[in-house]
Amino acid sequence: MILFAIFIYATNLLDHVILSITHLFLEGSSEGKSVILFVVMGSMLLFYPFTGKLIARSFPKLSFESQKYLKITIIIMFITHLFGMFLEIWMRTEFGVSIFTTFVSFSEGASSTSITHSHVFKSVLGAFIEFLGINVPSQINTGVSLFQYFHPVTSAIFIAFPLVYLTGLVSLNQREDNYKIILTFGLTISLIGMLDGGLFSTPALLGLLILLSVYYMKKPFSPKYLTKPVIIILLLIILRVSLGLIGTNTEFHEITIIDPSENIYLNNYNVLSVENEGNKMIVKVHGDTSDKVLLHKLKEDLKSKCSGFFLSWNIYSWT
C-alpha cells in the first residue's frame, strides 16, 4: 500500500480512477488524501505486529486492553476536533466577523476554511512540509496560507496525530483479522478527517462511525449494536445542517475583505453597500448568486488585491 501511494504521488496514470473511488469517502479533489490514505493505512498494518510487542515490553505493568485504547483514541480525536472548531471561532472573533462564514486566505495560494469544513490543522502540516522543503504538486492544496492566522496553537496537532496513531495501533490488539482491517481503515480516514475537514467532514464522520461500531460491537454479531453509533453520527449530521441553517442569510452575501488594496472594483457584482472599517472593506451583494459560484468568482477577482476575505453563508444556494 505504501509503494502504491508512492506510485500515485510520482505519476498521473491512475489519478482519475483513484479519485473517482476515494472521493466517495475522502472528499478529495486531488491525490493528496489518497496518498495519505494508503501510506497511513499501510504503515499501521505493517508496524502493528512489531509496535504492539514493543509497547508491551516497554511498559509491562500497564494494561493494553484493546477496547480501553479504542475509547482513548475516540476521545482524543473528538477533543482535537472541538479544539479546531474553537480556533475557527476564535480567529473570526479576532477579525470581528460572524462565525458563520467561510474564510479564504491569499498569502501563499488560495485556501479556505470554516467551522463546518475546517482546514486549521491542514495548514500546520502544509507549513511543516514547506519548512522541510518537500516539493508538493501544484494540484495539491496544502492550506499553508492559513497557517499565519492560527499559529502557534495549531501545532497541537503534532501531539494529537501521533497519539491517535499510537493508541489506535494498541487498540488493534487481540482482534480478529477482519476487525483489524476494518478498524485500521476507520483509524486512517479519521486521521485524515482530523487534518482536513474537521468533525463534520465525510472522512471524520465515516471514520467515527466505524470506530464506534467496533467499540460497541459484541459477539455474536447483531445489528442492534450499531444503534448507538448510527444515532451519534446522525446527531452530528443534524448539528452540521443546523449550523448551516442558523448561519444562513438569504437576503444578501456579506463579504469582509481583509487588507484591501485601492484597486478593488466589484462592478460585476450586484453590490448593495460598501463600508470601510479599519483594515476591512465590508461589501454586501445581492443574495441571488450561489455561494459556490460567488466563492470561486471572488477567489479570482480578489487575488493579489487583499490578504483574504470572509464570505457569509446561504445554505440554500450552495449547488
C-alpha positions in Angstrom: 0.0 0.0 0.0 2.9 2.4 0.8 4.5 1.6 -2.5 1.2 2.1 -4.3 0.9 5.5 -2.6 4.4 6.4 -3.9 3.4 5.3 -7.4 0.2 7.6 -7.2 2.3 10.5 -6.0 5.0 10.1 -8.6 2.8 9.5 -11.6 -0.6 10.7 -13.0 -1.5 7.3 -14.5 -4.2 6.3 -12.0 -5.3 9.7 -10.6 -8.7 9.7 -12.3 -9.5 6.1 -11.2 -8.3 6.6 -7.7 -10.1 9.9 -7.2 -13.4 8.5 -8.5 -13.2 5.8 -5.8 -11.7 7.7 -2.8 -13.8 10.9 -3.4 -16.8 9.0 -2.1 -15.4 8.9 1.5 -12.5 11.4 1.4 -14.0 14.4 -0.4 -10.7 14.8 -2.1 -10.2 16.9 -5.3 -6.6 15.8 -5.7 -4.5 12.7 -5.0 -3.2 14.2 -1.7 -5.7 12.5 0.5 -5.4 9.2 -1.4 -1.7 9.2 -0.9 -2.2 9.8 2.9 -4.8 7.0 3.0 -2.5 4.3 1.5 0.6 5.5 3.4 -1.1 5.7 6.9 -3.2 2.5 6.5 -0.3 0.6 5.0 2.1 1.7 7.8 -0.4 0.7 10.5 -0.8 -2.8 9.1 3.0 -3.0 8.7 4.0 -1.7 12.1 1.3 -3.1 14.3 2.8 -6.6 14.9 6.1 -5.0 16.0 4.8 -1.9 17.8 2.3 -3.9 19.9 5.0 -6.2 21.2 7.5 -3.3 21.7 5.0 -1.2 23.7 4.0 -4.3 25.9 7.7 -5.0 26.7 8.5 -1.3 27.4 5.6 -0.9 29.8 5.0 -4.4 31.3 2.9 -3.1 34.3 0.4 -1.3 32.1 -2.8 -2.9 30.7 -3.1 -2.6 26.9 -6.7 -3.8 26.6 -7.9 -3.0 23.1 -11.3 -1.6 24.0 -9.8 0.8 26.5 -7.4 2.2 24.0 -10.0 2.4 21.3 -12.1 4.6 23.7 -9.0 6.8 24.4 -8.4 7.1 20.7 -12.0 8.3 20.1 -11.8 10.8 23.0 -8.5 12.3 21.7 -9.9 12.6 18.2 -13.1 14.3 19.5 -11.2 16.8 21.7 -9.0 17.6 18.7 -12.0 18.3 16.5 -13.5 20.6 19.2 -10.2 22.4 19.6 -10.0 23.0 15.9 -13.6 24.4 15.9 -12.7 26.6 18.8 -9.7 28.0 16.8 -12.0 28.7 13.9 -14.4 30.7 16.2 -11.5 32.5 17.9 -10.0 33.6 14.6 -13.3 35.1 13.4 -13.8 36.8 16.8 -10.4 38.4 16.4 -11.5 39.8 13.0 -14.9 40.8 14.3 -16.9 38.8 11.8 -19.6 36.1 12.2 -18.6 32.6 12.9 -21.0 31.5 10.1 -18.5 32.5 7.3 -16.1 30.9 5.0 -12.6 32.4 5.2 -10.2 32.5 2.2 -6.5 33.4 2.6 -4.4 34.5 -0.3 -0.9 34.7 1.2 0.5 31.6 -0.5 -2.2 30.5 -2.8 -5.9 30.5 -2.0 -7.0 28.3 0.9 -10.4 28.2 2.6 -11.7 27.1 5.9 -14.9 27.2 8.0 -16.3 25.7 11.2 -18.2 23.1 9.2 -15.2 22.2 7.0 -12.0 23.2 8.7 -8.5 23.3 7.3 -6.9 24.6 10.5 -4.7 21.6 11.1 -4.1 21.0 7.4 -2.4 24.4 7.4 0.1 23.2 10.0 1.0 20.2 8.0 1.4 22.4 4.9 3.7 24.7 6.8 5.8 21.8 8.1 6.1 20.3 4.6 7.2 23.7 3.3 9.7 24.0 6.1 11.2 20.6 5.1 11.5 21.8 1.5 9.4 18.9 0.2 8.0 19.6 -3.3 4.2 19.2 -3.5 2.4 19.0 -6.9 0.6 22.2 -7.6 -2.8 20.5 -7.8 -2.5 19.5 -4.1 -3.6 22.4 -1.8 -1.6 22.2 1.5 -3.5 25.0 3.1 -0.3 26.7 4.2 -1.7 30.2 3.6 -4.0 29.8 6.6 -1.1 29.0 9.0 -0.4 32.6 9.9 -3.9 33.1 11.2 -3.8 30.2 13.7 -0.1 29.8 14.6 1.3 28.7 17.1 -1.5 26.8 18.9 -2.4 24.7 15.9 0.9 22.9 16.4 -1.0 20.8 19.0 -1.9 18.5 16.0 1.7 17.3 16.2 0.8 15.8 19.6 -2.8 14.7 18.8 -2.0 13.0 15.5 0.8 10.7 16.8 -1.2 9.9 19.9 -4.2 8.8 17.9 -1.9 6.8 15.6 -0.2 5.0 18.6 -3.4 4.4 20.7 -5.0 3.3 17.5 -2.3 0.7 17.0 -2.7 -0.6 20.6 -6.5 -0.8 20.0 -5.8 -3.4 17.3 -4.6 -5.9 20.0 -6.3 -9.2 20.3 -8.8 -8.6 17.5 -9.7 -10.9 14.6 -8.0 -10.1 11.3 -11.2 -8.8 9.7 -11.8 -6.4 12.5 -8.2 -5.2 12.4 -8.6 -4.3 8.7 -11.9 -2.5 9.3 -10.5 -0.7 12.3 -7.3 0.3 10.5 -9.4 1.8 7.7 -11.5 3.6 10.2 -8.5 5.0 12.0 -6.9 6.1 8.8 -9.8 8.1 7.4 -10.4 9.5 11.0 -6.8 10.8 11.0 -7.4 12.3 7.5 -10.5 14.0 8.8 -8.6 15.5 11.7 -6.2 17.1 9.3 -8.6 18.0 6.5 -12.2 18.8 7.1 -12.8 18.6 10.8 -15.6 16.9 12.7 -18.3 17.4 10.1 -16.3 16.2 7.1 -17.2 12.9 5.4 -13.9 11.1 6.4 -14.3 12.2 10.1 -17.9 11.1 10.3 -17.4 7.8 8.5 -14.2 7.1 10.5 -16.0 7.8 13.7 -18.9 5.6 12.7 -16.5 2.7 12.1 -14.6 3.2 15.4 -17.8 3.5 17.4 -19.3 0.4 15.7 -16.2 -1.7 16.5 -16.2 -0.3 20.1 -19.9 -1.2 20.7 -19.8 -4.5 18.8 -20.1 -7.8 20.7 -20.2 -11.4 19.8 -22.3 -12.8 18.3 -22.9 -10.0 15.8 -26.2 -8.3 15.9 -27.4 -5.1 14.1 -28.6 -3.7 17.4 -25.0 -3.0 18.4 -24.9 -0.4 15.6 -27.8 1.6 17.0 -25.7 3.9 19.3 -23.0 4.6 16.6 -25.6 5.4 14.0 -27.6 7.7 16.4 -24.4 9.6 17.3 -23.4 10.2 13.7 -27.0 11.2 12.8 -26.9 13.8 15.6 -23.6 15.2 14.3 -25.1 15.4 10.8 -28.2 17.2 12.2 -25.9 19.6 14.1 -24.0 20.2 10.9 -27.1 21.0 8.9 -28.5 23.1 11.8 -25.3 25.3 11.9 -25.7 25.9 8.2 -29.4 26.9 8.6 -28.7 29.1 11.6 -25.9 30.9 9.8 -27.8 31.3 6.5 -28.6 34.8 5.2 -30.8 34.6 2.1 -31.2 38.4 1.6 -27.6 39.2 0.8 -24.0 38.0 0.9 -21.6 39.8 3.2 -18.0 39.9 2.0 -15.4 41.1 4.5 -12.2 41.9 2.6 -9.0 42.0 4.8 -6.3 44.5 3.9 -7.9 45.6 0.6 -5.8 47.4 -2.0 -7.1 50.6 -3.6 -7.8 48.9 -7.0 -10.7 46.7 -5.9 -13.6 47.0 -8.3 -16.7 44.9 -7.9 -18.6 46.2 -10.9 -19.6 42.7 -12.0 -21.4 42.1 -8.7 -24.9 43.3 -7.7 -23.4 45.5 -4.9 -25.9 46.8 -2.2 -23.5 48.7 0.0 -19.8 49.2 0.8 -18.3 50.1 4.2 -14.7 50.7 5.2 -13.8 49.8 8.8 -10.1 49.9 9.7 -8.2 47.4 7.6 -11.5 45.8 6.4 -13.8 46.5 3.5 -17.4 45.2 4.1 -19.3 44.6 0.9 -22.9 43.5 0.7 -24.1 41.9 -2.6 -27.5 40.6 -3.6 -28.2 37.0 -2.4 -29.3 35.7 -5.8 -25.9 34.2 -6.5 -24.9 30.7 -5.4 -22.3 30.6 -2.5 -20.2 28.2 -4.5 -20.2 30.4 -7.7 -19.6 33.5 -5.7 -16.7 32.0 -3.7 -14.9 30.8 -6.8 -15.5 34.2 -8.5 -14.2 36.2 -5.6 -11.1 34.0 -5.4 -10.3 35.1 -9.0 -11.3 38.7 -8.7 -9.7 39.4 -5.3 -6.4 37.5 -5.9 -3.4 39.8 -5.3 -5.7 42.6 -4.1 -6.1 41.6 -0.4 -4.8 39.3 2.3 -8.1 37.3 2.3 -11.8 37.6 2.7 -14.8 36.2 4.7 -18.0 35.2 2.9 -21.3 34.7 4.7 -23.4 31.6 4.1 -26.6 30.8 2.2 -27.0 27.1 2.6 -30.0 27.1 0.2 -27.9 28.4 -2.7 -24.9 26.0 -2.3 -25.1 23.9 -5.5 
